[in-house]
Amino acid sequence: MDTVYFRQEVLTKYEVTSGFEVKDNGSVSNIGYWGLTRSTSRIGNELLTSAIGDFAEGVPFEEWLRWQQYAVEPPSEDSLRTIDQEIPIPKAVNSLEHSLERMNRAFSEMANGIGLTASTPLWRGSLDSLAGRQLKWVYPASAGDDEFIKRATLASTLFLDGLQSSPMRQFLNAFGKSFHEGFDKTRSPLGSRKLLQRTALACAIIAEIRPKLSKVPSLVKAAEGKGAGRMEGDLYSELLTLNTQIRDEFSPLAFLYDLRVHGGLAHHPNRKEAALAASNLGLPEGNWHRTDYLALLKLAQKGFERICDHFSAAREALED
């Protein structure tokens, strides 16, 4: 059966219209009325393909004019290979969500290792949420900085706002009172992102140094540069190195937070600070495109994977 090709922008109408569902593979349906659901697939983030017979049967005639506006000639094999090299955005978002679910499991297992039962998952976000769905929407290659800022803000909402502080406070305070607070004079409780960073640092110290658990708070405090006391120089150096490693691994999450603050989605933008945040992550300082969005998702996934590794390594150390 012959195949027809469309630019993926044909889906944007259905992504924003109530009563329609666009799935990860690009199939679209007006629930209970019509649906292009057979033989439909995405090619990278540029093209949508379907068998012509399935299109004729699945899409009602009154929608054909819209689809014709986005129809393209069958691409060459070389063009198809080039387009297909870019990971589809829904697949990239799903991979990141899988890393977060893995982080949930690793945290629960690590907490069990010190005798805690986490009653609340570490992350409670959902790709079925408004933010989760919009992260997967078609991202036109021509879109400018505003689209990137919007997507990064949605990612921050989904991934950072989904973090639950209570299980991390419970975990940290199992080592010592007020371990969930800052080490400065104010002793303010840490927010969810900082709690996750300190939890990861504590786990890295447990895995690498194998201290008595009662010593973990003082070692974390020294690692964060808040007081080494009479600590041996080589141990202090090792702690500082671990802290630097953790901070580097958290840089994508810090970027998501900073861009939400400075990007200007809901307030006056501070483009200088937004550009600095991007530069610190290795992204361009502006003129962002879809490739930068995909790079950001990949960096965030790697960050969460490293957090998982620290949790798992701490659990193994506790079992020894």
Secondary structure as the mmCIF struct_conf table of DSSP 4:
data_model
#
loop_
_struct_conf.conf_type_id
_struct_conf.id
_struct_conf.beg_label_comp_id
_struct_conf.beg_label_asym_id
_struct_conf.beg_label_seq_id
_struct_conf.end_label_comp_id
_struct_conf.end_label_asym_id
_struct_conf.end_label_seq_id
STRN STRN1 THR A 3 ARG A 7
HELX_RH_3T_P HELX_RH_3T_P1 GLN A 8 LEU A 11
HELX_RH_AL_P HELX_RH_AL_P1 THR A 12 VAL A 16
BEND BEND1 THR A 17 THR A 17
TURN_TY1_P TURN_TY1_P1 SER A 18 GLY A 19
STRN STRN2 PHE A 20 VAL A 22
TURN_TY1_P TURN_TY1_P2 ASP A 24 ASN A 25
BEND BEND2 GLY A 26 GLY A 26
STRN STRN3 VAL A 28 ASN A 30
TURN_TY1_P TURN_TY1_P3 ILE A 31 TYR A 33
STRN STRN4 TRP A 34 LEU A 36
BEND BEND3 ARG A 38 SER A 39
STRN STRN5 SER A 41 ILE A 43
TURN_TY1_P TURN_TY1_P4 GLY A 44 GLU A 46
STRN STRN6 LEU A 47 ALA A 51
HELX_RH_AL_P HELX_RH_AL_P2 ILE A 52 GLY A 58
BEND BEND4 VAL A 59 VAL A 59
HELX_RH_3T_P HELX_RH_3T_P2 PHE A 61 GLU A 63
HELX_RH_AL_P HELX_RH_AL_P3 TRP A 64 TYR A 70
STRN STRN7 ALA A 71 VAL A 72
HELX_LH_PP_P HELX_LH_PP_P1 GLU A 73 SER A 76
HELX_RH_AL_P HELX_RH_AL_P4 GLU A 77 ASP A 84
TURN_TY1_P TURN_TY1_P5 GLN A 85 GLN A 85
BEND BEND5 GLU A 86 GLU A 86
HELX_LH_PP_P HELX_LH_PP_P2 ILE A 87 PRO A 88
HELX_RH_AL_P HELX_RH_AL_P5 ILE A 89 ASN A 112
TURN_TY1_P TURN_TY1_P6 GLY A 113 GLY A 115
BEND BEND6 SER A 119 THR A 120
BEND BEND7 LEU A 122 LEU A 122
STRN STRN8 TRP A 123 TRP A 123
TURN_TY1_P TURN_TY1_P7 LEU A 127 ASP A 128
BEND BEND8 SER A 129 SER A 129
HELX_RH_AL_P HELX_RH_AL_P6 LEU A 130 LEU A 135
TURN_TY1_P TURN_TY1_P8 LYS A 136 LYS A 136
BEND BEND9 TRP A 137 TRP A 137
TURN_TY1_P TURN_TY1_P9 ALA A 141 SER A 142
HELX_RH_AL_P HELX_RH_AL_P7 ASP A 145 PHE A 159
TURN_TY1_P TURN_TY1_P10 LEU A 160 GLY A 162
STRN STRN9 LEU A 163 LEU A 163
HELX_RH_AL_P HELX_RH_AL_P8 SER A 165 ASN A 173
TURN_TY1_P TURN_TY1_P11 ALA A 174 PHE A 175
BEND BEND10 GLY A 176 GLY A 176
TURN_TY1_P TURN_TY1_P12 LYS A 177 HIS A 180
STRN STRN10 GLU A 181 GLU A 181
BEND BEND11 PHE A 183 ASP A 184
TURN_TY1_P TURN_TY1_P13 LYS A 185 THR A 186
HELX_LH_PP_P HELX_LH_PP_P3 SER A 188 SER A 188
STRN STRN11 PRO A 189 PRO A 189
HELX_LH_PP_P HELX_LH_PP_P4 LEU A 190 LEU A 190
HELX_RH_AL_P HELX_RH_AL_P9 SER A 192 ILE A 209
HELX_RH_3T_P HELX_RH_3T_P3 LEU A 213 LYS A 215
HELX_RH_AL_P HELX_RH_AL_P10 VAL A 216 ALA A 223
TURN_TY1_P TURN_TY1_P14 GLU A 224 GLY A 225
BEND BEND12 LYS A 226 LYS A 226
TURN_TY1_P TURN_TY1_P15 GLY A 229 ARG A 230
HELX_RH_AL_P HELX_RH_AL_P11 GLY A 233 GLU A 249
TURN_TY1_P TURN_TY1_P16 PHE A 250 PHE A 250
HELX_RH_AL_P HELX_RH_AL_P12 SER A 251 HIS A 262
BEND BEND13 GLY A 263 GLY A 263
BEND BEND14 LEU A 265 HIS A 267
HELX_RH_AL_P HELX_RH_AL_P13 ARG A 271 ASN A 280
TURN_TY1_P TURN_TY1_P17 LEU A 281 GLY A 282
BEND BEND15 LEU A 283 LEU A 283
BEND BEND16 GLU A 285 GLY A 286
HELX_RH_AL_P HELX_RH_AL_P14 ARG A 290 GLU A 319
#
